[in-house]
Amino acid sequence: MKFRSVFRIGLLVMTSSLAVAQLPKTYKGKPFRDAEYTKGAQPIPGRVELAYYDLGGEGVAYHDTDPINNGSGKLNREPAHFRPGIPDYLLHFREKEGVDISFTKDFADFNHPNKVDPKVNQLYIGWQDDGEWTNYTVDVKVPGRYRISTIYGFQDNKSSVWLNGVKAVDLVLPENTGDYHRWTQATVGEIYFPTAGPNLLTLYYNKGSNLAYLDFIWIHPQPDKK
């Protein structure tokens, strides 16, 4: 389509004319990768999987109020909480780190109606507590303003996203779904990336929800004038 061609040309012009971002100089974390996920920094626009927070450990890549991964390192070890044939990769994903990670299961997430169904075996971060956080080195392909949407379960609370060490936006979960495993999808905020290249996102949690990912959808080259 002609519209798409013009849109892509405009994005290329913007990208070439703006400075490239610099990560905070004191940051020691590295983009997540392992034998299964080898891509490194997650691209924006696109989907940032929250379970793929940076490598670097407690106090660098994340902060959790206890050292136990209550999903991969605890719940998913119990026979009642997994099915035969589930890959060990999912059952024990990052099990030795403090961030609490699990994945969607037939008997917990798909045995009742959801407003929006998550993917089967979707990794998510749960057991959140106030003040916990995770870091993400992302690769911003196109600077500009982005709409953020997420899929989540339970509380209608707030999280916040910081960009390169500065608070950027509150993420407002608009609806209480009634349970951690009753999922819905919502637009939760907007963020402006002034520069392309590596950027550091920090997601600060408040207690009460399961969160799977953040989708970043480009909407405008300039920040909101509000």
C-alpha positions as CSV (number, residue, x, y, z in Angstrom):
1,M,0.0,0.0,0.0
2,K,1.2,3.6,-0.7
3,F,0.4,4.6,2.9
4,R,2.7,2.0,4.3
5,S,5.5,3.0,1.9
6,V,5.3,6.7,3.0
7,F,5.1,5.7,6.6
8,R,8.2,3.6,6.4
9,I,10.2,6.3,4.5
10,G,9.2,8.8,7.2
11,L,10.4,6.5,9.9
12,L,13.7,6.0,8.2
13,V,14.2,9.8,7.9
14,M,13.5,10.3,11.5
15,T,15.8,7.5,12.6
16,S,18.7,8.9,10.6
17,S,18.3,12.4,11.8
18,L,18.2,11.8,15.6
19,A,20.9,10.9,18.1
20,V,21.4,7.4,19.3
21,A,20.6,6.6,22.9
22,Q,23.2,5.9,25.5
23,L,22.6,3.5,28.4
24,P,23.3,4.9,31.9
25,K,27.1,4.6,32.2
26,T,26.9,2.9,35.6
27,Y,24.6,0.1,34.5
28,K,26.2,-3.3,34.5
29,G,23.3,-5.5,33.3
30,K,23.2,-7.2,29.9
31,P,20.3,-8.1,27.6
32,F,18.9,-11.6,28.4
33,R,19.8,-14.5,26.2
34,D,20.1,-18.2,26.7
35,A,20.2,-21.4,24.6
36,E,16.5,-20.9,23.6
37,Y,16.3,-17.1,23.3
38,T,19.4,-15.8,21.4
39,K,18.2,-12.4,20.1
40,G,19.5,-10.2,22.9
41,A,17.9,-6.8,23.4
42,Q,14.2,-6.9,22.6
43,P,13.3,-4.5,19.8
44,I,10.8,-1.6,20.0
45,P,8.4,-1.3,18.3
46,G,7.4,-4.7,19.3
47,R,6.7,-6.9,22.3
48,V,8.9,-6.9,25.4
49,E,8.5,-10.2,27.2
50,L,8.7,-9.4,30.9
51,A,10.3,-12.8,31.8
52,Y,13.3,-11.8,29.6
53,Y,14.5,-9.1,32.0
54,D,18.3,-8.4,31.9
55,L,21.1,-10.6,33.2
56,G,23.0,-9.3,36.2
57,G,21.3,-10.6,39.3
58,E,19.7,-9.0,42.3
59,G,20.3,-5.2,42.6
60,V,21.5,-4.9,39.0
61,A,19.0,-6.6,36.7
62,Y,16.1,-6.8,39.2
63,H,15.1,-6.4,42.8
64,D,12.8,-8.9,44.5
65,T,11.8,-9.0,48.2
66,D,12.8,-12.6,48.6
67,P,15.4,-14.7,46.9
68,I,13.1,-17.6,45.9
69,N,11.5,-17.8,42.4
70,N,8.0,-18.7,43.7
71,G,7.0,-20.0,40.2
72,S,9.9,-21.8,38.5
73,G,11.7,-22.5,41.8
74,K,8.8,-23.6,43.9
75,L,5.2,-23.9,42.5
76,N,6.2,-25.6,39.2
77,R,8.1,-28.2,41.1
78,E,4.9,-29.5,42.6
79,P,3.3,-32.5,40.8
80,A,-0.1,-30.9,40.8
81,H,1.2,-27.8,38.9
82,F,2.6,-29.3,35.7
83,R,1.5,-31.8,33.1
84,P,3.6,-34.5,31.4
85,G,5.3,-33.3,28.3
86,I,5.8,-29.7,29.5
87,P,9.4,-28.7,28.6
88,D,11.8,-28.4,31.5
89,Y,12.8,-25.0,30.0
90,L,9.3,-23.7,31.0
91,L,9.0,-25.5,34.3
92,H,12.4,-24.2,35.6
93,F,12.8,-21.0,33.7
94,R,15.4,-18.8,35.5
95,E,14.6,-20.8,38.6
96,K,17.7,-19.7,40.6
97,E,16.8,-16.0,40.3
98,G,14.5,-14.1,42.7
99,V,12.0,-12.9,40.1
100,D,8.8,-15.0,40.3
101,I,8.0,-16.5,36.9
102,S,5.5,-19.1,35.8
103,F,3.6,-19.9,32.6
104,T,0.0,-20.3,31.5
105,K,-1.5,-23.7,32.2
106,D,-4.6,-25.5,30.9
107,F,-6.0,-26.2,34.4
108,A,-5.4,-22.6,35.7
109,D,-5.6,-20.2,32.8
110,F,-7.8,-21.8,30.2
111,N,-10.5,-23.7,32.3
112,H,-12.7,-20.6,32.4
113,P,-13.6,-17.7,30.2
114,N,-11.0,-14.9,29.8
115,K,-11.7,-11.6,28.2
116,V,-8.5,-12.1,26.2
117,D,-6.8,-15.5,26.2
118,P,-3.0,-15.4,26.7
119,K,-0.8,-17.7,24.6
120,V,-0.5,-21.3,25.7
121,N,2.7,-21.6,27.8
122,Q,3.0,-17.8,28.0
123,L,5.7,-16.9,30.5
124,Y,4.6,-14.2,33.0
125,I,5.8,-12.5,36.2
126,G,3.7,-13.0,39.3
127,W,3.8,-12.9,43.1
128,Q,4.7,-9.2,42.7
129,D,5.3,-7.0,45.8
130,D,5.4,-3.3,46.1
131,G,8.8,-1.9,45.2
132,E,10.1,-4.8,43.2
133,W,11.5,-4.0,39.8
134,T,13.0,-5.5,36.6
135,N,15.4,-4.0,34.0
136,Y,15.2,-4.4,30.3
137,T,17.8,-3.3,27.8
138,V,15.7,-2.6,24.7
139,D,16.7,-1.7,21.1
140,V,14.6,1.2,20.0
141,K,14.4,1.1,16.2
142,V,12.4,4.2,15.8
143,P,12.2,7.2,18.2
144,G,8.9,8.7,19.0
145,R,5.8,8.3,21.1
146,Y,4.5,4.8,21.7
147,R,1.2,3.3,23.0
148,I,1.8,0.6,25.6
149,S,-0.6,-2.4,26.0
150,T,-0.4,-5.4,28.1
151,I,-2.1,-8.6,29.0
152,Y,-2.6,-9.1,32.8
153,G,-4.6,-10.9,35.5
154,F,-6.3,-9.6,38.6
155,Q,-5.8,-6.2,40.4
156,D,-6.6,-2.8,38.9
157,N,-3.4,-1.2,40.1
158,K,-0.5,0.8,38.8
159,S,3.1,0.0,37.8
160,S,5.6,2.5,36.5
161,V,8.1,2.5,33.7
162,W,11.4,4.4,34.0
163,L,13.5,5.3,31.0
164,N,17.3,5.5,31.4
165,G,16.8,6.2,35.1
166,V,14.1,8.8,34.9
167,K,10.4,8.0,35.5
168,A,8.5,8.0,32.2
169,V,5.0,6.8,32.7
170,D,2.6,5.1,35.1
171,L,1.0,2.0,33.7
172,V,-2.6,1.9,34.8
173,L,-4.3,-1.5,34.8
174,P,-8.0,-0.4,34.4
175,E,-9.9,-3.4,35.5
176,N,-10.0,-5.9,38.3
177,T,-10.4,-9.3,36.5
178,G,-11.3,-11.2,39.7
179,D,-8.4,-13.6,39.8
180,Y,-4.7,-13.9,39.0
181,H,-5.6,-16.4,36.2
182,R,-8.4,-14.5,34.6
183,W,-6.8,-12.5,31.9
184,T,-7.6,-9.4,29.9
185,Q,-5.8,-7.0,27.6
186,A,-5.6,-3.2,27.9
187,T,-3.9,0.0,26.8
188,V,-2.1,1.1,29.9
189,G,-0.1,4.2,29.0
190,E,2.2,6.0,26.5
191,I,5.9,6.6,26.5
192,Y,8.2,8.8,24.5
193,F,11.6,7.6,23.3
194,P,13.7,10.6,22.1
195,T,16.5,8.5,20.8
196,A,17.0,5.3,18.9
197,G,19.3,2.5,19.9
198,P,19.9,0.8,23.3
199,N,17.6,2.2,26.1
200,L,17.1,1.0,29.6
201,L,13.5,0.4,30.8
202,T,12.9,-0.3,34.4
203,L,9.5,-1.7,35.4
204,Y,8.5,-1.0,39.0
205,Y,5.7,-3.3,40.3
206,N,2.9,-2.9,42.8
207,K,1.4,-5.9,44.6
208,G,-1.4,-7.8,43.0
209,S,-1.2,-8.8,39.4
210,N,0.2,-11.3,36.9
211,L,1.9,-9.5,33.9
212,A,3.1,-11.2,30.8
213,Y,4.5,-8.6,28.4
214,L,4.3,-5.0,27.2
215,D,3.5,-4.2,23.6
216,F,5.0,-0.9,22.2
217,I,3.1,0.5,19.3
218,W,4.5,3.5,17.5
219,I,2.0,6.4,17.2
220,H,3.8,9.7,16.6
221,P,7.3,11.2,16.2
222,Q,6.7,13.9,18.8
223,P,5.9,13.6,22.6
224,D,2.4,14.3,23.8
225,K,1.9,18.1,24.2
226,K,-0.2,17.8,27.3
